[in-house]
Amino acid sequence: MSMKTEHNRFLDDGWWIQVSPLSEKDSGWICGIYRKSDKTGNWLTEYSRKFSSPQACYSWGSTIIDSQVNKNKMI
C-alpha cells in the first residue's frame, strides 16, 4: 500500500499523523497522532512521541492507528 493510500485510509477512519522536525539540528522528529472528534469535528491530540527519523514516526503512527481502529471495530 502506498503512503498516500494509507494516509487517506487514516483520514477516512478519523485519524491524522503529523510529523515535524525539532528545532535544534539533529535533535530528531516529533510525531503527533490526532483523532477527529465525532461530537465537535475538532482534531484532538491522542498521542505524541519523539523519534530519530520521520520514517520511524510514520511506522509508529501507523501501528497505533491500526490498533485503535481494530479495537473500535471489535466494540
PyMOL CGO cylinders between C-alpha atoms (Angstrom):
from pymol import cmd
from pymol.cgo import CYLINDER

trace = [
    CYLINDER, 0.00, 0.00, 0.00, 1.41, 3.41, -0.91, 0.3, 1, 1, 1, 1, 1, 1,
    CYLINDER, 1.41, 3.41, -0.91, 1.92, 6.02, 1.80, 0.3, 1, 1, 1, 1, 1, 1,
    CYLINDER, 1.92, 6.02, 1.80, -0.71, 8.27, 0.18, 0.3, 1, 1, 1, 1, 1, 1,
    CYLINDER, -0.71, 8.27, 0.18, -3.28, 5.46, 0.11, 0.3, 1, 1, 1, 1, 1, 1,
    CYLINDER, -3.28, 5.46, 0.11, -2.52, 4.55, 3.71, 0.3, 1, 1, 1, 1, 1, 1,
    CYLINDER, -2.52, 4.55, 3.71, -2.88, 8.13, 4.89, 0.3, 1, 1, 1, 1, 1, 1,
    CYLINDER, -2.88, 8.13, 4.89, -6.17, 8.56, 3.02, 0.3, 1, 1, 1, 1, 1, 1,
    CYLINDER, -6.17, 8.56, 3.02, -7.40, 5.44, 4.85, 0.3, 1, 1, 1, 1, 1, 1,
    CYLINDER, -7.40, 5.44, 4.85, -6.37, 7.05, 8.17, 0.3, 1, 1, 1, 1, 1, 1,
    CYLINDER, -6.37, 7.05, 8.17, -8.35, 10.18, 7.31, 0.3, 1, 1, 1, 1, 1, 1,
    CYLINDER, -8.35, 10.18, 7.31, -11.37, 8.09, 6.34, 0.3, 1, 1, 1, 1, 1, 1,
    CYLINDER, -11.37, 8.09, 6.34, -11.14, 6.42, 9.77, 0.3, 1, 1, 1, 1, 1, 1,
    CYLINDER, -11.14, 6.42, 9.77, -10.88, 9.83, 11.51, 0.3, 1, 1, 1, 1, 1, 1,
    CYLINDER, -10.88, 9.83, 11.51, -7.12, 9.81, 12.27, 0.3, 1, 1, 1, 1, 1, 1,
    CYLINDER, -7.12, 9.81, 12.27, -4.19, 12.01, 11.22, 0.3, 1, 1, 1, 1, 1, 1,
    CYLINDER, -4.19, 12.01, 11.22, -0.40, 11.68, 11.65, 0.3, 1, 1, 1, 1, 1, 1,
    CYLINDER, -0.40, 11.68, 11.65, 1.67, 14.86, 11.83, 0.3, 1, 1, 1, 1, 1, 1,
    CYLINDER, 1.67, 14.86, 11.83, 5.47, 14.66, 11.65, 0.3, 1, 1, 1, 1, 1, 1,
    CYLINDER, 5.47, 14.66, 11.65, 7.69, 17.70, 12.20, 0.3, 1, 1, 1, 1, 1, 1,
    CYLINDER, 7.69, 17.70, 12.20, 11.43, 18.21, 12.68, 0.3, 1, 1, 1, 1, 1, 1,
    CYLINDER, 11.43, 18.21, 12.68, 12.55, 19.52, 16.06, 0.3, 1, 1, 1, 1, 1, 1,
    CYLINDER, 12.55, 19.52, 16.06, 14.21, 22.94, 16.04, 0.3, 1, 1, 1, 1, 1, 1,
    CYLINDER, 14.21, 22.94, 16.04, 17.76, 22.01, 17.07, 0.3, 1, 1, 1, 1, 1, 1,
    CYLINDER, 17.76, 22.01, 17.07, 19.97, 20.39, 14.45, 0.3, 1, 1, 1, 1, 1, 1,
    CYLINDER, 19.97, 20.39, 14.45, 19.95, 16.58, 14.61, 0.3, 1, 1, 1, 1, 1, 1,
    CYLINDER, 19.95, 16.58, 14.61, 17.58, 16.60, 17.61, 0.3, 1, 1, 1, 1, 1, 1,
    CYLINDER, 17.58, 16.60, 17.61, 15.03, 14.34, 15.95, 0.3, 1, 1, 1, 1, 1, 1,
    CYLINDER, 15.03, 14.34, 15.95, 11.42, 14.42, 14.88, 0.3, 1, 1, 1, 1, 1, 1,
    CYLINDER, 11.42, 14.42, 14.88, 8.14, 14.77, 16.75, 0.3, 1, 1, 1, 1, 1, 1,
    CYLINDER, 8.14, 14.77, 16.75, 5.13, 12.70, 15.80, 0.3, 1, 1, 1, 1, 1, 1,
    CYLINDER, 5.13, 12.70, 15.80, 1.61, 13.64, 16.78, 0.3, 1, 1, 1, 1, 1, 1,
    CYLINDER, 1.61, 13.64, 16.78, -1.40, 11.39, 16.26, 0.3, 1, 1, 1, 1, 1, 1,
    CYLINDER, -1.40, 11.39, 16.26, -4.74, 13.15, 16.10, 0.3, 1, 1, 1, 1, 1, 1,
    CYLINDER, -4.74, 13.15, 16.10, -8.27, 11.78, 16.21, 0.3, 1, 1, 1, 1, 1, 1,
    CYLINDER, -8.27, 11.78, 16.21, -11.25, 13.66, 14.83, 0.3, 1, 1, 1, 1, 1, 1,
    CYLINDER, -11.25, 13.66, 14.83, -13.94, 14.16, 17.44, 0.3, 1, 1, 1, 1, 1, 1,
    CYLINDER, -13.94, 14.16, 17.44, -17.30, 12.70, 16.44, 0.3, 1, 1, 1, 1, 1, 1,
    CYLINDER, -17.30, 12.70, 16.44, -19.09, 15.28, 18.57, 0.3, 1, 1, 1, 1, 1, 1,
    CYLINDER, -19.09, 15.28, 18.57, -17.33, 18.54, 17.56, 0.3, 1, 1, 1, 1, 1, 1,
    CYLINDER, -17.33, 18.54, 17.56, -15.39, 17.66, 14.40, 0.3, 1, 1, 1, 1, 1, 1,
    CYLINDER, -15.39, 17.66, 14.40, -12.22, 19.09, 16.01, 0.3, 1, 1, 1, 1, 1, 1,
    CYLINDER, -12.22, 19.09, 16.01, -8.88, 17.27, 15.83, 0.3, 1, 1, 1, 1, 1, 1,
    CYLINDER, -8.88, 17.27, 15.83, -7.70, 16.07, 19.26, 0.3, 1, 1, 1, 1, 1, 1,
    CYLINDER, -7.70, 16.07, 19.26, -4.12, 15.05, 20.09, 0.3, 1, 1, 1, 1, 1, 1,
    CYLINDER, -4.12, 15.05, 20.09, -4.23, 11.45, 21.26, 0.3, 1, 1, 1, 1, 1, 1,
    CYLINDER, -4.23, 11.45, 21.26, -0.50, 10.54, 21.24, 0.3, 1, 1, 1, 1, 1, 1,
    CYLINDER, -0.50, 10.54, 21.24, 2.88, 12.18, 20.67, 0.3, 1, 1, 1, 1, 1, 1,
    CYLINDER, 2.88, 12.18, 20.67, 6.43, 10.88, 20.71, 0.3, 1, 1, 1, 1, 1, 1,
    CYLINDER, 6.43, 10.88, 20.71, 9.95, 11.84, 19.61, 0.3, 1, 1, 1, 1, 1, 1,
    CYLINDER, 9.95, 11.84, 19.61, 11.88, 9.79, 17.02, 0.3, 1, 1, 1, 1, 1, 1,
    CYLINDER, 11.88, 9.79, 17.02, 15.21, 9.90, 15.22, 0.3, 1, 1, 1, 1, 1, 1,
    CYLINDER, 15.21, 9.90, 15.22, 13.66, 9.72, 11.72, 0.3, 1, 1, 1, 1, 1, 1,
    CYLINDER, 13.66, 9.72, 11.72, 10.37, 10.62, 10.03, 0.3, 1, 1, 1, 1, 1, 1,
    CYLINDER, 10.37, 10.62, 10.03, 10.06, 7.02, 8.80, 0.3, 1, 1, 1, 1, 1, 1,
    CYLINDER, 10.06, 7.02, 8.80, 10.07, 5.81, 12.41, 0.3, 1, 1, 1, 1, 1, 1,
    CYLINDER, 10.07, 5.81, 12.41, 7.34, 8.36, 13.21, 0.3, 1, 1, 1, 1, 1, 1,
    CYLINDER, 7.34, 8.36, 13.21, 5.07, 7.09, 10.43, 0.3, 1, 1, 1, 1, 1, 1,
    CYLINDER, 5.07, 7.09, 10.43, 5.73, 3.46, 11.31, 0.3, 1, 1, 1, 1, 1, 1,
    CYLINDER, 5.73, 3.46, 11.31, 4.80, 4.05, 14.97, 0.3, 1, 1, 1, 1, 1, 1,
    CYLINDER, 4.80, 4.05, 14.97, 1.80, 6.17, 13.99, 0.3, 1, 1, 1, 1, 1, 1,
    CYLINDER, 1.80, 6.17, 13.99, 0.51, 3.50, 11.62, 0.3, 1, 1, 1, 1, 1, 1,
    CYLINDER, 0.51, 3.50, 11.62, 0.78, 0.85, 14.31, 0.3, 1, 1, 1, 1, 1, 1,
    CYLINDER, 0.78, 0.85, 14.31, -1.07, 2.99, 16.86, 0.3, 1, 1, 1, 1, 1, 1,
    CYLINDER, -1.07, 2.99, 16.86, -3.87, 3.94, 14.45, 0.3, 1, 1, 1, 1, 1, 1,
    CYLINDER, -3.87, 3.94, 14.45, -4.31, 0.37, 13.22, 0.3, 1, 1, 1, 1, 1, 1,
    CYLINDER, -4.31, 0.37, 13.22, -4.62, -0.88, 16.80, 0.3, 1, 1, 1, 1, 1, 1,
    CYLINDER, -4.62, -0.88, 16.80, -7.18, 1.82, 17.67, 0.3, 1, 1, 1, 1, 1, 1,
    CYLINDER, -7.18, 1.82, 17.67, -9.26, 1.24, 14.53, 0.3, 1, 1, 1, 1, 1, 1,
    CYLINDER, -9.26, 1.24, 14.53, -9.27, -2.52, 15.08, 0.3, 1, 1, 1, 1, 1, 1,
    CYLINDER, -9.27, -2.52, 15.08, -10.15, -2.07, 18.76, 0.3, 1, 1, 1, 1, 1, 1,
    CYLINDER, -10.15, -2.07, 18.76, -13.11, 0.14, 17.83, 0.3, 1, 1, 1, 1, 1, 1,
    CYLINDER, -13.11, 0.14, 17.83, -14.34, -2.41, 15.25, 0.3, 1, 1, 1, 1, 1, 1,
    CYLINDER, -14.34, -2.41, 15.25, -14.47, -5.06, 17.98, 0.3, 1, 1, 1, 1, 1, 1,
    CYLINDER, -14.47, -5.06, 17.98, -16.69, -2.95, 20.25, 0.3, 1, 1, 1, 1, 1, 1,
]
cmd.load_cgo(trace, "trace")
